[in-house]
Structures are given as structure tokens and as C-alpha cells.
Amino acid sequence: MTADQRTPRPVAALHRGMPASDGAGVTMTRFIGTASLSMLDPFLMLDHFHSDRPDDYMAGFPDHPHRGFETVTIMLAGRMRHQDNKGNAGLIGPGGVQWMTAGSGLIHSEMPEQEDGLMSGFQLWVNLPAAAKATPPRYQDLPAGAIPVEPRPGGAAVRVIAGTTARGTVGPAESAAATPLLLDVSLPAGQSFAEPVPTDRTAFLALYDGGLSVGDTEAAAPSLAVLGDGATVAVAAGPAGCRFLMAASAPIAEPVARYGPFVMTTGEELAQAFEDYRAGRF
């Protein structure tokens, strides 16, 4: 391994996120998809929902359309049921992941299947290139037991959701066109984590518990660290340990025309998406 291949990625920007409400009134923190961080190609949006107050989440996300991208729902606590207008349905529980390819379009709902208790997790939106936006919709519902856990020294644990780690663990989720590495990492106090990531990949850390440091930058949960140039993601846990998502993927580098639930490449395609939805062609 050359020196360049060991170069750690610094934190290029640190974001605390902004309060947001979506669906029928679900309270969350939005990290990507804000005025200060509109997107990180190919990542379009990242929301973190975390509450034990039923009023914050019980209204859920009733029927709504999507076209042109993928949604990744990562449940940390609680249960969420989904169903769509094409007859698909499923339930995601604690530790489970749903990777939904909206592709050419569908109408679906995501509703909590609990009346009290903690509801916690993330939803990440991943763009699709123009050539894949007409991909037929599909779901990958992955229970916690289907996601491999890669042990690391010092008691660290890496749940591999998508992609392949440098140690060869393969995540079960597959994008229709993107090249993501998506990890859920738990580090005990004082332990470290390192993972090679090619220099041409967009990468971020979404810290949701504890504190960590990346080089000279320290962060406390909840926060999102956009990583700069380098070939290795290197993290050290703070005195309380930490848990974070790490995401990396090659950018698509195409124009993005987006509005609400539709993400296309041109304004004409965006207008067509609205027309198709209104005409019942989803």
C-alpha cells in the first residue's frame, strides 16, 4: 500500500442538520437536502427520525409517489410497515433495512406499526442515473439477521448493509445502478475504525450516538461529517463510544431536476413525471 492509499480523509464540513417534518407530520432531523447541503452526489437526502413520543411519528407517511431514485430505510428501533399500489407489502423491524428502487414510479405508504415506544432510524435517498430512471420498481426487505456483522479489534462491530469491505464482507442490499458502500459502525470508547475508500467516491459519516474524531475534528451526535479528499476513512471513538453510518459511492455527475417526490435529469422529464402521476400511470 502506497502512502497515497493511506491518506486519511479529513472532515470537509460538519453539519448539525435542521428540524424537519415530512409525511403526515413525522418529526425528524434533515442532514442532506437542506439549504446548506442540498445533496452529496449521488446522495439526495438523509433524514434521521428519533423519538419516543407517539405524536412525533404515529401519523406516518400515507400514500405518496416516487420516481427516479432509491430510498433506503434503516430501522434502529421500532417497526415500519410499507405497501404500494402494485401489491407489495412488508414490515421492517429493529435493525432491519429496506432498499426500495422507485425507478419508473410507484405510490406507496410507510406507516409505524406501534402505538408507543421509541421509533428511530434513517432514510437515505440515492439518485439513479438517467439510463436507470425507468428501472421497474422493486423492494429488498432485509431483517436484522440478514445483515452480516464484521467484528473489528477492540470490540468494534461493522454491520455491512451494502457494498464490500476491505476485509471481504459483502452487504446484501444492491442498488439498481449506484455503487454504494453503506456501513453501520459501533465503536467502544477509545477504539478506532479505518476503511479504505477510493478517492473518487463521495463519502460521509452520520453520527447518531456518542462522539468521535476524524483527524483534528471532533463531532458529537447528532451530526453529519462530509469527508474530503483521501483514500481512507479513519475514525476514533470518544470517551462514550459512538455509533455512525458511513456511506460512500461514486458520483453520477449528471444534471438533477427534482421537486418533492420526483428526481429526474431534465425539467421536461420532471413535468412528465407529474403528468404521469396525475393521469394514474404509476
Backbone hydrogen bonds, N-H to C=O, Kabsch-Sander energy under -0.5 kcal/mol:
donor,donor_aa,acceptor,acceptor_aa,energy
6,R,2,T,-0.8
6,R,3,A,-0.9
7,T,3,A,-0.5
7,T,4,D,-0.9
9,R,232,T,-2.7
12,A,10,P,-0.7
12,A,226,V,-2.7
13,A,226,V,-1.4
15,H,224,L,-3.1
18,M,30,R,-1.9
20,A,28,M,-2.7
22,D,26,V,-1.8
24,A,60,G,-2.8
25,G,22,D,-1.9
26,V,22,D,-2.9
27,T,56,D,-2.6
28,M,20,A,-2.4
29,T,48,H,-2.6
30,R,18,M,-3.0
31,F,29,T,-0.6
31,F,46,L,-3.0
32,I,46,L,-1.2
33,G,37,L,-3.1
34,T,37,L,-1.9
40,L,43,F,-3.1
43,F,40,L,-3.6
44,L,42,P,-0.5
44,L,125,W,-2.5
45,M,125,W,-0.9
46,L,32,I,-1.7
47,D,123,Q,-2.5
48,H,29,T,-2.8
49,F,121,G,-2.2
51,S,119,M,-2.1
56,D,53,R,-2.4
57,Y,54,P,-1.5
58,M,54,P,-3.2
60,G,57,Y,-1.5
61,F,110,E,-2.9
64,H,108,H,-2.1
66,H,106,L,-1.9
67,R,261,P,-1.5
68,G,103,G,-2.9
68,G,133,K,-0.5
70,E,126,V,-2.8
71,T,100,M,-2.5
72,V,124,L,-3.0
73,T,71,T,-0.5
73,T,98,Q,-2.8
74,I,72,V,-0.5
74,I,122,F,-2.7
75,M,73,T,-0.6
75,M,96,G,-2.6
76,L,120,S,-2.9
77,A,120,S,-2.1
80,M,92,I,-2.4
81,R,111,M,-3.0
82,H,90,G,-2.7
83,Q,109,S,-1.5
84,D,88,N,-2.1
85,N,107,I,-2.0
87,G,84,D,-1.3
90,G,82,H,-2.2
92,I,80,M,-2.9
93,G,91,L,-0.5
95,G,75,M,-1.8
96,G,93,G,-2.5
97,V,142,L,-2.8
98,Q,73,T,-2.4
99,W,140,Q,-2.4
100,M,71,T,-3.1
100,M,98,Q,-0.7
101,T,99,W,-0.5
101,T,138,R,-2.8
102,A,69,F,-1.8
102,A,100,M,-0.8
103,G,69,F,-1.1
104,S,135,T,-2.4
105,G,102,A,-2.4
106,L,66,H,-1.6
108,H,64,H,-2.6
109,S,83,Q,-2.5
110,E,61,F,-2.6
111,M,81,R,-3.0
113,E,79,R,-2.2
117,G,52,D,-0.5
119,M,51,S,-2.8
120,S,77,A,-2.6
121,G,49,F,-2.5
122,F,74,I,-2.3
123,Q,47,D,-2.1
124,L,72,V,-2.7
125,W,45,M,-2.7
126,V,70,E,-2.9
127,N,42,P,-3.2
128,L,68,G,-1.1
132,A,129,P,-2.1
133,K,129,P,-0.6
133,K,130,A,-1.0
135,T,132,A,-1.8
138,R,101,T,-1.6
140,Q,99,W,-1.3
142,L,97,V,-3.3
142,L,140,Q,-0.7
146,A,143,P,-2.0
147,I,144,A,-1.5
150,E,148,P,-0.6
150,E,158,V,-3.4
152,R,156,A,-2.8
155,G,152,R,-1.0
156,A,153,P,-0.8
157,A,186,S,-2.3
158,V,150,E,-1.9
159,R,157,A,-0.5
159,R,184,D,-3.1
160,V,148,P,-2.5
160,V,158,V,-0.6
161,I,159,R,-0.9
161,I,182,L,-2.1
162,A,182,L,-1.6
163,G,173,A,-0.6
165,T,169,T,-2.3
168,G,165,T,-1.7
171,G,163,G,-3.3
173,A,161,I,-2.4
181,L,248,A,-2.7
182,L,162,A,-2.2
183,L,246,M,-2.7
184,D,159,R,-2.4
185,V,183,L,-0.6
185,V,244,F,-3.1
186,S,157,A,-2.8
187,L,242,C,-3.0
190,G,238,G,-1.0
191,Q,188,P,-2.0
193,F,235,V,-2.7
195,E,233,V,-2.0
197,V,231,A,-2.5
201,R,198,P,-1.9
202,T,249,S,-2.8
204,F,247,A,-2.3
205,L,225,A,-2.2
206,A,245,L,-2.7
207,L,205,L,-0.7
207,L,223,S,-2.4
208,Y,206,A,-0.5
208,Y,243,R,-2.3
209,D,243,R,-1.3
211,G,241,G,-1.8
212,L,219,A,-2.2
213,S,236,A,-2.5
214,V,217,T,-2.7
217,T,214,V,-2.1
218,E,216,D,-0.5
219,A,212,L,-2.8
221,A,210,G,-2.5
223,S,207,L,-1.7
224,L,15,H,-3.0
225,A,205,L,-2.9
226,V,13,A,-2.8
226,V,224,L,-0.6
227,L,203,A,-2.2
227,L,225,A,-0.5
228,G,10,P,-3.2
231,A,7,T,-2.8
232,T,7,T,-1.6
233,V,195,E,-2.8
234,A,232,T,-0.7
235,V,193,F,-3.1
236,A,213,S,-2.3
237,A,191,Q,-3.2
238,G,211,G,-2.9
241,G,238,G,-1.9
242,C,187,L,-2.4
243,R,209,D,-2.0
244,F,185,V,-2.2
245,L,206,A,-2.3
246,M,183,L,-2.6
247,A,204,F,-2.3
248,A,181,L,-1.9
249,S,202,T,-2.0
257,A,264,M,-3.2
258,R,256,V,-0.5
259,Y,262,F,-2.3
262,F,259,Y,-1.9
263,V,67,R,-2.3
264,M,257,A,-3.6
270,L,266,T,-1.8
271,A,267,G,-2.4
272,Q,268,E,-2.1
273,A,269,E,-2.0
274,F,270,L,-1.8
275,E,271,A,-2.1
276,D,272,Q,-2.9
277,Y,273,A,-2.2
278,R,274,F,-2.6
279,A,275,E,-2.0
280,G,277,Y,-1.5
281,R,276,D,-3.0
